[in-house]
Amino acid sequence: MDAQTKWEFSCNLEVNYGSEKKAGIVYSALTVDKELQPDKVKREVSVSDGKLIVHFEAIEARFLRASFSAFVDVLTLATKTIEEFGQGIDL
């Protein structure tokens, strides 16, 4: 990334899992995949108080939308997996 790059577009996403363990599982599953165009999109993911917190920044709105959309698709899959297979497990 050069000094000319401007990260003009940003958004935040927060998902409350109600448990640090559940949020940590989703975090571990999602942070494996890095951004495909790190020179155009930045994504920071963290866990706090049982919540998954994600901050996106991009140089253009279309890159932000594409990154956010792809992330939410995988987030939805990870969340549904925990809901389906986490029954009876102390999460």
C-alpha positions as CSV (number, residue, x, y, z in Angstrom):
1,M,0.0,0.0,0.0
2,D,1.4,3.4,-0.9
3,A,1.1,6.6,0.9
4,Q,-1.5,7.8,-1.6
5,T,-4.1,5.1,-0.7
6,K,-7.1,6.7,1.0
7,W,-9.4,4.5,3.1
8,E,-12.5,6.6,2.6
9,F,-15.2,4.0,3.1
10,S,-15.7,2.1,6.3
11,C,-18.3,0.1,8.2
12,N,-18.6,-1.9,11.4
13,L,-20.4,-5.1,12.2
14,E,-21.0,-6.4,15.7
15,V,-22.6,-9.8,16.4
16,N,-23.5,-10.8,20.0
17,Y,-23.0,-14.5,20.5
18,G,-23.7,-14.2,24.3
19,S,-20.6,-16.2,25.0
20,E,-16.9,-15.6,24.7
21,K,-16.4,-19.2,23.6
22,K,-18.9,-19.1,20.8
23,A,-17.6,-15.7,19.6
24,G,-14.0,-17.2,19.8
25,I,-15.0,-20.2,17.7
26,V,-16.4,-18.0,15.0
27,Y,-13.4,-15.7,15.2
28,S,-11.0,-18.6,14.7
29,A,-13.0,-19.9,11.7
30,L,-13.2,-16.5,10.0
31,T,-9.7,-15.1,10.5
32,V,-8.1,-17.9,8.5
33,D,-9.3,-16.2,5.3
34,K,-7.4,-13.1,4.5
35,E,-8.7,-10.3,2.3
36,L,-8.1,-11.1,-1.4
37,Q,-7.2,-7.5,-2.2
38,P,-5.4,-6.1,0.9
39,D,-4.3,-3.0,-1.0
40,K,-8.0,-2.1,-1.5
41,V,-9.8,-3.5,1.6
42,K,-8.7,-3.8,5.3
43,R,-10.6,-6.0,7.8
44,E,-10.0,-6.1,11.5
45,V,-11.8,-8.8,13.6
46,S,-11.8,-9.0,17.4
47,V,-13.8,-10.6,20.2
48,S,-15.0,-8.7,23.3
49,D,-17.6,-9.6,25.9
50,G,-19.0,-12.4,23.8
51,K,-19.3,-10.3,20.7
52,L,-17.6,-10.6,17.4
53,I,-16.5,-7.1,16.2
54,V,-15.5,-6.4,12.7
55,H,-14.2,-3.2,11.1
56,F,-13.9,-2.8,7.4
57,E,-12.2,0.0,5.4
58,A,-11.9,0.3,1.6
59,I,-10.7,2.7,-1.0
60,E,-14.0,2.4,-2.9
61,A,-17.6,1.6,-1.9
62,R,-17.8,-1.3,-4.3
63,F,-14.8,-3.0,-2.6
64,L,-16.3,-2.4,0.8
65,R,-19.7,-3.9,-0.3
66,A,-18.0,-7.0,-1.9
67,S,-15.8,-7.7,1.1
68,F,-18.7,-7.1,3.6
69,S,-21.0,-9.3,1.7
70,A,-18.6,-12.2,1.3
71,F,-17.7,-12.0,5.0
72,V,-21.4,-12.0,6.1
73,D,-22.0,-15.1,3.9
74,V,-19.2,-17.0,5.7
75,L,-20.2,-15.6,9.1
76,T,-23.8,-16.9,8.5
77,L,-22.5,-20.3,7.7
78,A,-20.3,-20.4,10.8
79,T,-23.1,-19.2,13.0
80,K,-25.6,-21.8,11.6
81,T,-23.0,-24.5,12.2
82,I,-22.6,-23.6,15.9
83,E,-26.4,-23.4,16.2
84,E,-26.8,-26.8,14.6
85,F,-24.0,-28.8,16.0
86,G,-23.4,-26.9,19.3
87,Q,-26.6,-28.2,20.9
88,G,-25.8,-29.9,24.2
89,I,-22.2,-28.6,24.3
90,D,-21.2,-26.1,26.9
91,L,-20.5,-23.1,24.7
